[in-house]
Amino acid sequence: MLDRSQSFVILTLLSLTLAGMINHATADDATTVYVTFSGEKRIARYSQDRKSGRLTPIASVAIPGHAGGLTTSPDRKYLFAALREEGRLASFLIESTGLKLLSDIPAGADPAYIATDRSGKFLLTAYYVANKVTVHAIDDAGRLNAEPVQSIPTAPNAHGILTDPTNRYVFVPHTSADSIFQFRFDPGTGRLESNEPAVLQRSPQTGPRHLAFHPKLPVVYIDNEQQSSVTWYRLDEKRGTLTANGTLSTLPAGFDAVNSNADVEIHPSGRFLYFSNRGHDSIAMFSAVRDLRRGQRAVLDFGRRTIA
C-alpha cells in the first residue's frame, strides 16, 4: 500500500509482457499508475486503490514508439520514456486526463535505463546496445534538448544510471562487462567526468544491473543479473567511489533452476529492499541495513511466502 509521502514509486515488474511501471499519487485515495508494454506503442493508465492495491484500467495513451523504462521529474510534472526499439527519448506533461507529448528526440541504440538528476535539469541515459551514456538538458517546459550535453562511450551493455543523493556523482552498472563506471557530475552544466578509479571491476558472470541508494546511510545496493544476487557497497561521500562490502543470493535455498535478476527498489523509508527474480518468478525482500547479513530476508513466490 502506498501512502501520500510515496507519491511516485518505480515498481518492479515480473511479467515479461510489461516493460515499465510508475505510480502517480492524486489528491484522493487513488493513485494513477502508468504502465508500458513490450511490443506496444502505448502507455496505459490505471487507478490504484491505496488500501487494497487493486488496479482499475482508465485509458491508454498512444506514444511514438515502444517504451521501456519510465521516470519522472522531481517536481512530478513531467514523465520521460525510453523508446528502446526506436532508439529515442520522449517527454510528456502529466495532466489529470492523461499525458501530453512534449518532445521526441533521437538518442542511440536501445536506451535501457533513464533517470533525471536530483535537480530535474538533466536526463541521464544508459544504452544497452550503443554501449554508452548520455546527458540531455531538460528545459523549463519539460522538453528534451535534441543535442546531448555529453555522450560518453563506456562498455558493453550499460544497464543502469543514477546520481547519488548529493547530485555530485553518477554510477553506471554494465551487465556484460561486469563493471560499474564511476563519474563525477557537475549539476550546473550536466557534464560527467571519470572518477578515480573510473571503473569498479566485478567478478566474471556477475552482471551488475540496477542500483538503489539508501536514503539515510552511505550504502548502495546493486543487483547482479547473472549471479542472482545483491551486493551492497560503501559509498565514500567525499570521493564518490564504491567499495563492495558483501553479497547475498536473492533466491531461496535449494533453488537450482535458471534465474536472473531484473530490478532493485528501496522503500522511501529506507527500511526495505526489493529484488525481482526472473525464473524463480518472485520478489526477494531484505531489511535495508549496512550489512544485509544482519537483517531479515524473505522471498515472495506468487503469494507463497518462503523464508530464504
Steps between C-alpha positions, in 0.01 A plus 500: 500500500630846411461792736488865397873548557572239234352699216723350231637150532669299225374143532669176404315294240532125473287446190696497176210672322537813712787737430464775760275633772476818703258627764360852530312585820192721470319714754245231588550141612596380151834490321545526125725226366674527163603172334689424179475167316767321301417510128233770532506874426293617795508596864203366693346687792352323801345616824645327804313477828753587770349269759460183294752568222240395242543645150208624287564585131434862401633553147807468278710775342651442156872578491751529212688179575545189714565632849703313759619684807309794647604769742371836620636842581550566874210751497277227351383717211663305220538135400788374286507180295778303335382380157732202484422355155512842333807623688321818608405689816165669565359735761137558599304747707304317770141623489196394701351351184813330366833586339596770251803434280756780536809369321623195309872496417755260348733346757679172420453124472293353783478758780452250782476727805420866561506725805503872566764657717381616843423852372291382204707707257660204321397155375768231529479189280683166490501312166500122486595472130672833428726433803505859617343755733351837407384812680220712350389838631134541600356849449255676732206362298611136532640470147820308427776673306570295186876557531644323802712689748731201486524152347762267648594151372526255789483118466263226379147504639469807720179427692451755779590858587433714807640803677579466869283689755738799494473529119880504470571145383359257242528120486433277196482119536579289191370143482729345235811694600453404868588855595372819659613830348555783749461866399513840659196708403475879462137587587542844344611391153386136500844379397656174616866443578659163572570448868804326642482209452280539194382138505424262785554154354294208633550125465415330167134402454382737772304741278438813711173643365303755706574695817328667793634750753405479864326832586683539833810279498807518271404163350424399140326174407557348154328190366710254302305368201708195417588403856145542640633695793529842663825672591505789744767768476633771727475839332795727571310828515815711462652315204185364336624143471360160597651218706329159501415378850312175437274296272191287565283286274147622420380138467376260769725213601468196275390677182738399220305576179578786258444847645610859448440824688318793342453791738570632848285752686525647848208613714492880546550449876823313430378200701445244224659381175325314218655295218326325211598143405432392141486122488405443860234766426507665839582810699787476750466732799776613735530729800694796362796527738873564468569125496220291347629191678379652830145572381202287413416372153218312333380404154145553376420236239168605339326533834683215675735639763824303528770586752829501314 
